[in-house]
Amino acid sequence: MKLRAPAVPLITIDPYFNIWSMNNQLNEDVTRHWTGKQHRLTGILKVDGECSTFMGCSEFNAMKQEKLEIDALSTKYVFTTEKVELTVTFLSPLLVDQLDLCSRPVSYIHTAIRSIDGNQHSYSIQLIADDELCLDQKGQSDTDFSFGETDLFSWGRVGNVKQDLLNRSGDDLRIDWGYLYLAAKKDNSSTIQLTQISSEETTDTASGRLQLTIDCPEASSAEALIAIAYDDIKSIEYFGEHLDSLWKTDKTPDILAAISAALNEYSEVFDCCKQFSQTLYQNAEKCGGYKYAELLSLAYRQAVAAHKLCAGPDGEVLFISKECFSNGCAATVDVTYPSAPLFLLYNPELVKGMLRPVLKYAASPDWPYDFAPHDAGQYPLLNGQVYGENKLKYQMPVEECGNVLILMAAISTVEKDISFALEHWTLLEKWAEYLIKTGMDPENQLCTDDFAGHLAHNCNLSIKAIMGITGYSLMLQMKGDHEQAKSYKAKAKEMADQWLVKAANEDGTYRLAFDQEGSFSMKYNLVWDKIWGTEIFDLSKFETELASYIKRSNAYGMPLDNREDYTKSDWLVWCATLMDAKTDFEKMIAPLYDAYHTSQSRVPMTDWYFTSTAKMRGFQNRTVQGGLFIRILLEEGICKVEE
C-alpha cells in the first residue's frame, strides 16, 4: 500500500475490542483504542538474551521497521536487528459472508523470525497486555488475573473484579466488563508462559499486566501463533433483554471453545482472508484505480468493526452500529444508509440486521411520530431513540423515511426477494405517503449532515425523498401491485421534473436550497437513480453539475456545500460515482486519497474533514466508510432493476 494510513488497524473486532497504531512506526508510540485512549499492547523480541521492542514502548531499544503492508483484513510489519528479521501479522477475519467467523471475538497475531546473519539463535517473543484493555480508564477498579491450558493452547485472562454487565452507554467509553484473553498455540519446540506482571505506573487499585512469553530453542527460524480475544459475556441490551454475540453457538459455546476453533482453523482462515482481500483490491482497482483500491482496503475493517453482531430474541441477525465520536447512538438509520454499499455487496443480511432495531422500535407504541426514527438507543443499550431527546425540532423526518425506503428497495433488488420488506409493509407504506406529502420541498429540518444545522428547501434532501418514493414503487412492482407501482413511479417522476426547474442555477448547476440562487451542494442522493437504472431524473441534465464538482475541489476534495470548507468522504465518493468516466471518478477521489495520506489527524479514517488542510473536523472510526464501496456496487450491477 502506497497510502500512508492515518492510523493502522491491529485488532478490529467490535466498537470495544478495537486497537490501532496511530503512528508510522508500530514501536514509536503505545497502541490505542480507536478513541485515542491508551490500550497498550507491548511486543518484545529477545535474541540470544538481548531484548528489543517491536510494538509499543518499553525500556528496550526499538527494532528497525522495514515494511508495513495493509490489506482489507490483515496488517503486516517487518522488523530487523543485526541478527534477525521479524515479521508480525495481525489478522482480524471479518469475512461478512461467514457470520460465525465474523462475530467471533478472536484476532490473530502471527510472528515469524529468521536469522539474517547466517547463524542460529535462541528466540523469545513477549506480548504484554495492560489491564486497561478491560477498563474504561486505567486504575478505575481492581483487576483479576487467571491462567489455564488445554491440549492445544495455554491461556491467561484479565478482567475487572466488578463485573457489571452493560452498565452504561456513551460515545467516548471503553468496555469495563468481560475478560481479555491471550493464548498461544502449543508446538513441540517452544515453551509458553503466562504471568501477571506489575503495571508501569502506580495506581490506587490492584492492577497489572498480562504477559505472554514464548521461548524457542536455538534455530535459524521460529514461528508462533497467538490469539487475542475478548469475552464480553453479554453484548447488547435490546429493549430490556441482554443479548449474546452471534458466535455463541453449540459449536463454540464459550470463549475457550472459540479460541480453540480459531487456532485450529488459522491456516484455512488466513487463506480465505487473503483471497478476499486480493479480490476486493482487484475489483476496486478495475473500476476506480489503485488509489480507490487502497482506500477500500483501509476502510474495510473499520466499517465492519464499528458494529456488533448479535443474535436477537428470536435468533434473528442484529448488526448494531455505533456512531463513533458523533454521539454514540446505536443502529442509526442515517449511518446505516451511507455504510450500506459494502454490506449490500457482500452480505445484505447485515443491512437487514442494521435496520431491525429501528423497525422494531418504530412499530411500537413508544415511537410517537408518523415518520421514521433516527436510532434505537445509545451503544450498547438499545431501548429506544435517544437523539435530540425525541423532540420534534431535532428529528430528521424526510431523511430517515427516505433512507429506510431506499435501503429496503436496495435489499429487495439485490436479493430479488421482497419478503423482508413485506414484514414491515405497514411502516413502509406510511413513510412513502409521508414523503409524497412533505418531501418535494422540505420544511426547515435536519438531515444526515446535521452538523451543518437546520435547512429549509434542501435540494439534496428533496432528491432523497424522490428516491425513497422510487424505491417504494420498485417494491410495489416486486410485490405484484403493478398499478400502484406505476402511480408511485409517476409521482416520483413528476417531482423530479419539478425539482429540475426549482433547483436550477443560471449556470447549469443546481442549488443547495431551492430559495438560494447561486448556491451549491453535493447531490449524492441522486446516485440511486443511476444504480437502479430507474431514469426518474434525466441524468444528462447533471453534466454541468458534475463537472463543477471537480472544478470546485480544493487540495483535499470538494466541500460539502457552499457554507463551509469541510467535506464528507462518503458523499464525495457517491458524487464521484455519478461520473461515467473512470478518469473523472479518479480525479474526484484523488484529493480524498491525498487527505488521508497527508493529514495531521492521526486517527482511524475520519469522514468529516477540512478540504483546505485535511485536518479532521470531527468523527473518526465510523461505519460510514462502507459507503466508499458504492462504485463497485454500481459496477457489479446487483442493484439494477430488472425490466
N, C-alpha and C positions, 0 to 999 in steps of 0.2 A: 504494500500500500504506500503510494507516494504521499497521501494526505497525512499531515501532522495532526493526529486526533487531539482535540482539545482536552479530552480525558479518555483513558484506556480502560475498557471493561475487563475485569478479572473474574469476579464471582457475580453472576447475574441470574437470580432465581425468581425473586418477587420484590415488592417495594421495601421490605425489611432486610432481606438477605441479598445485599446489593453493594458490592465493594469495587472500587475503582482506583487506578493510579492517575493522579491529576498532574503528572509531570512527564517530561520526555523520557526520563530515566526511571526505571522501577525502583532503584535504590537511591533516588535523590530526595525523597520525602516519604512520610508514612503513607500507608494506604488509607483510603477514606470511604465512608458511606456516601451514597450519591448526594446527600445533603451537604457534604463537605466536612462533616464531623469525623474525628479520628475513628477508624475501625482498623486497628493495627494488626496486620499480618507481617511477620518478620521472617525472612529467609536467610539462612546462613549455611555456607558450604565450608567444610573443613577438609583440607587436603594435606595428608601427612602431618596432621596436628596443627596446621596453620589455617586460621579462620578468615573468611571474607564474607561480605554481605551482598546478596543478590536482590533482596526485596526489603523495602522499608529502611529503617535506620537502626544502627547498633553501634557499639563501641569499636567494631572492626572496620577495616578499610573496605570501601565499595569495590566490587568487581567491575571490570570494564564491560559496558553494554555494547555489544557489536551489532545487534539487529533486533528489530521489532516488526513482527508481522501480525496483522489483524485481518480476520475474515469474519463472516457472519456469526460464527459460533465459537471461534477459538481465538486466543491471543498467545503468540509465541515469542519468547525472548531468548536471545543467545548472549552469553557472557563468557569472558575468558579471564584466566590468570596466566602467568608464565608457564604453568604446568598443564592446565586442563581447559576444556571448553564445556560449559554447562548450558543445556537447552531446557527451558522451563515452559511448559504448555498448559494454559488454563483453558478448560473446556466446560461450557455450560450447555448441555444438549437440549436446547429449546426448540425441538422439532414439533411444530404446532400440528402436524398431521398425526402425531403419536402422543395423545394426551396423557397417557400414564407416564411416559418418559418426560414430557414437557413439564408436568406438575411435580415430578419427583424432586425433593429439595436437596439434591446432591450434585455438587460440582466437582470436577476433577482437576488435580494438579499433577502433571507427569514431569518427572525430571530425568534427564539423560546426561551422563557425564562421560567424557572420553579424554584420554591423555593426548596432548599435542606436543609433548617433548620427547616422545619415544620411550618413556619409562612407565612402569607400573606404579600405581599409587594407592594408598588407603583413602577411603572417602567417608564422609559423614554429612548427611543432609539434616538440617534442623528447620522445622517450621514452628513458629511461635504465634499463638493467637491470644490477644489480650481479652480479658473478660468483658471489656466494653462492647464486644460484639453481641452480648446478650443483655445489654443495658441501654437505656436511653442516654444516660450520661455516666461516664466513668466515676465510680465511687458512690453511686446513688444508693447502693444496697449491698449487703453481703452476697458473695457468690460461693457456690459449692462445686467441687470437682469430684468426678468418679471415673473409674477405669475398668476395662474388661477386654476380653478377647474371644474370638471364635476360631474355628479351624482355618478360616480364610483370612482373617484380619485382626489386628489389635486396634483398640479404640480408647479415646478419652473424651470426656464431655465436661462442659461448664455451663452453669445456669444460675439465674437469680434465686436466692433462697426463698424469696417471696414470689410464689407462682400465682399471680393474679391475672388470669387469662383475660385477654380482650378488655383491659381495664380502662381504656380511654381511646379517643380518636384525635386526629390532628394532622398537620402538614409536616412541620419540622420536628418529627418524632422518629425514634428508633424503637424497635421491639424490646420489651423488658420482661418477657415471659418466654418459656420454652428453653431449649438447650442447643448449644453449639457442639458439634462433634468433629473431631479429627480422627481419621482412620487410615491405616496403611496396610496394603495388601502384603501378606507374608510370601516369602520365597525361601529357597534352600540356602542362599548365600548370605543374606543380610540379617541383622538383628534389629528389633524395633523396641523402643522405649517411649512411654508416655508418662509425663510427670507434671506436677504443678510447680511452677516457679514464682518468685515474688514479682510484684508489679515494678515498673520502672520508677513510678512516683509513689509518694506516701499518700494514703487515703485514710479516712476515718472509719472505713469498713474493712471487713475481711475480704480482700481482693487478691488477684493474682493473674497468672498467665498459664495457658495450656501449651506445653512444649512436647512436640513430637520429634524424636531423633531416630534416624535410620543409619546404622553403621554398616558399611560394606567392606569386605576384605580387600587386600591388595589385588589390583587388577588393572587392565588397560581401559576398562569401561564399566559403567554400572547404571542401572535404571531403578526408579522407584515410582510406584503409583499411589497417590494419596487421594482420599475422598474428604471433602469438607462439606458438612451437611448441617441443616438446621431443622429441628423438630419444633414447630410452633404449637403443637398439641391440638389447638383449635385455631382456625384461620380467620374466620369471618363471623360476625354476628349478623344474622339475616332475619330481620323482623322478629327479634327476640330469641331466635334459635342459634346456638353455636354450631358452626359447620366445620367438618373435616375438609382438608385439602383432597383433591381428586385422586392423589396417589395411594391413599389408604384403601387397599382392596384385599381380597383373600390372598392374592399373590404376595403383597407387601403390606401386612397388617400393622407393622410398626417400623420405626426408623432404622433399627438394626437390620431388618429384612430388606429395607430399601437400599441401605448401604451395601449389603451383600449382593443384591441384584446388580447394583451399579458397578461394583468391582468385577463381577463375573462377566458382565456384558461390555466391558470397556472397549475391546477391540472392534466389536461389531458397531457399537455406538459411535466410536471415533470415525470409522469408515463412512457411516451414514451421514454424519455431520460434515465430513469433508466433501462428500459428493453433493450434499445440499448447498454448501457454501460455494462450491465451484459452479454449479448450475445457476444459482442466483446471480453470481457475478457475470457469467457469460450472457445470460438473458438481459441483464441490465445494460451491459456494455453494448450489446447489439442494438438496443432501442434508444440508448441515451449517451453512449460514450463511456470512457473509463472513469471520468470524474463522477458520473452518475452511479456507476457500479461501486465505486469506493464509498460514496455517501450511503448507499443502501446497506453495504456490508457493515458499516459502523453503526447505522441506525437500528439494525435488526434486533440485537439482544436488548437494547434499551427499550424499544417499543413493546416487546413481548414481556419483559421482566418488570415493567411497571404495572402489571396485572397480577391477580391471584386466581388460580384455577381451583374451584371448589365443586363439590357435589351438593346440589340443592336438596331440599327436604324430600323430594320425590326422585332423587337420583339424576335430575337434570343438570346439564353443564352450566356453571356460572363462571364467568370470566370478568372479574371485578377490577376495573381500572382505579388507579389513584391519581388525582390531579396533583402531580408533584410540583411543589413550590408555586401553586396557583390557587390554593386554599384547602387542599386535601380532600375535596369532595370525591365520593365514590360512585362509580357507574354513571358518570356524567355523560349525557347524551351528546353534547357538542364537543366532547372529547372522543367519544366513540365514532362520531361522524368523520373527522379527519383521519383517525387511525385505521379506519375500516379497510382501505385498499389492500394492505398487507394481508389481512385475515380473509378477505374475500378471495384473494389469490390462492392461499394455502390451506385454509380450513374455515369455510363460512359458518360452521357450527359455533365458532368462537364469537362471531358477530352476534349470533343469537344469544350466546352466553353473556355478552355485554348488555344486551337490551332487556333481558328477562327481569332484572330487578326493577327497572323503571316501569316496565309494563305491568308488573305485579302491583307496584305502588299506585300507578295511575288508575288501575281498575278498582282500587279500594276506596272506601268512603273517606279515608284520611286526606285524599287529594281533592281540593275544593274547586279547581278551575276546569274549564272546558277545553283547555289546550294541554299540550304535553309537558311533563315535569322536566326540570333541569338535571336532577340527580336523584339518588336514592339514599343518601346519607353522607357521612364523612368517614373515610377509611380509618379502621376496618369495621366500623359499626354502621350497618345498613338498616336503618329503622324508619326511613322516610326522608324526604328532601330537607336539606339544611340551608341551601343557598338563599341568600337575601332574606333570611328569616321568614320565607314564604310570603313576603309582602308583594302585592301585585306590581308595584312600581319597579321591583328588581327582577321580574320574570323575563323570560325570552319566548313569548308566545309563538310568533311566526317561526323563529329559529328552530325551536325544538319540534314543533309539528312537522316542519319541512324535513328536518333531519331524520325523524323516525320513518316517515313515508318513503324518503329516498333510500334509506338503509333497507327497509323491508322489501322494496322493489328490487334492490340490488341483490339481496339474498335470494329472492324468488327467481330472478333471471339466471343467476349463477347455478342454482340447484335445479332449475327447471321444475320447480315444485312450490306450490302456493300454500302448503299445509301449515307452515309456521305463521304466515300472515292470517290464515283463517282462524287460528286460535285467538287472535286479538282483533278480529274484524270490527267489532263494535267501536273500539277506540280509533282504528284507522279511518273508518267512515266519518266519525265525529271530527277528527282532526283535518281531514280533507275538506270538509264543509267549512271548518274554521278558516282555512287558507283561502277558500273562494271568497269568503266574506271580508277578510281583513288583509290578505296577502299582496294584493296588487300595489297598493300604496301604503306601506306600513306606518302606523302611528308612531309617535315618539316612544322608543323602547330600546332595550339592549339586544345585541346579537352575540354570537360567539366571541367576537372581538370586543368583549365587554370592557376591557381596559381602556378603550377609546371613548367610553361613555355612551349615553343615550343619543340616539339619532332618529329623527323622523324622515320619512320618504326615502329610506335607504334602498338604493337601486339594486345592489347585490343581494340584499335580503329579499327583495321582490323576486329576483331570479330564483332564489331558493324556494319561495312559495310556489312559483310556476313549475319548478322541477318536482316539488312534492306532489302537486296535483297530477303531473305527468306520471309520476311513479304509481300513484293510486290508479290511474287509468290502465297502466300495464298490468297491475294485479287484477283489476276487474276483467281484463281480457283473458288472463290465465284462468280466472275463476269461471269463465264461460258466460259472463254477463256482458255481451258484446255491445248492446245498445248503450248501456251505462258507460262502458269504456269509451265509446265514440263521443258521448256527451262530455265527459271529463277531459278527454284529449282536445276536443274542440274548444272547451273553456280555457285550457292552458294555452292553446294557440292564439285565441283571442287576446288573452292577457299579454302574451309575448309580443304581438303586433302593437298593442298599446304601449308596451314598455319601450320598444324601439323608437317611438315618436317622443315619448315623455322624457326619456333619459338622454337624448341626443345633445351633444355639444356641436357647435358650429364647425369644428374641425374634423368631424367624423368619429371622434371618440365619445365615450359615454361617462356620465356623471357619477359622483359619489352619492348624491341625493337629487331627487327629481327637481327640487327647487334651488339647486346650486349650480348655476351656469358656470362652465369653465373648470369645474372641479373634476377630480379623477379618483378612481379606486380600482383595486383588483376585482375582476368579475369571476372569481374562482368557482362559484356555484354553477356556472354555465357548463362546466366540464361534463356533467352527467348527460346533457343533451348529445354530446359527442360520443360518450361511452356507450350509451344506449342506442345511438343512431336514430333518435326519435324525430329529429328535424322540427322541433317545436319553434325554435328560432332559426332564422336564416343566418347561418354562421358566416356566410360570405360577407355579411354586413359588419363583421367584427375584425376585418383585416387591418383597418387603420388603428383600431383599439389595441390589437395585439402587437402591432409594430411599435406603438407608443410605449409599450411596456419595456422594450429593450432600450429605447431612447431615454426613458425616464430612470433607468437603472443608475444607481450610484456605484461606488467602488465595490460595495458588498451586496448589491441587489436593489431591486425596485422597492420603494416604500409601499406600505400597505395602501395608503391613500395620501391625499394632498395635505392632511392635517399635521402629520408628524414624519420624522426621519426614519422611524423604525419599520420593520417588516416582520413577516411570519414565514418561516421556512416551508411549512406545509402548503400554504396558499401560493407561495412563489412557484413551487413545483407544479401545483394544479394549473396555474396560469400558463406555465411553460408547456404543459401537456395539451393545451388548446392549440398550440402551434403545430402545424402539419409537418414542417420540415425538421428533420433531425438536427440540422445545423442551427436553426433558430432555437430549438429546445436547449442545445448545448450552450448557446450564447446566454440564454436566460438563467441557466443554473450555474454557470461558471463563477459568477460573483458569490453565490452561496457556498460553493466549494472553497473559494478563497477566504470567506468569512471564518469558516471552521479552521482552515489551515493557519490563519494568522492571528485569530482572536486572542486577546489577553485574558479572556474569561475562561479559565481552565476548569471547566465543568462538563459533565455529560451533556451532549448536544442540546443547546438552547434552541427554542423555536421562535424566540422573540428577541430581536437584537437591532442595533442601530446600523443602518446601511452606510453610514459615513465612516464608522470606526470599527465595526464588527463586534463591539462590546455588547454583552448581554444586557437587555433592558429588564428582563425578568424571565421566569420559567426555566427549568432545566430537568433533564431526565424524563420528559413527558412522553406518553404513548403516542402523541400525535405525529411523531416522526414516522409512524406507519403510513402516513399519507404520502410520503415520498415515493411509495411504490405504485402510485397511480398511473404512471406512464406505462409500466409493464401491464397493469390491469387493462388499460386501453388496448395495447398491442396484442395481448393474448385474446381479446375479443370474447371473453367468457361472460361478460355482462351485456353483450349486444343483443338486442331484441330480435327474436326470430319472427319473420313476417308470416 
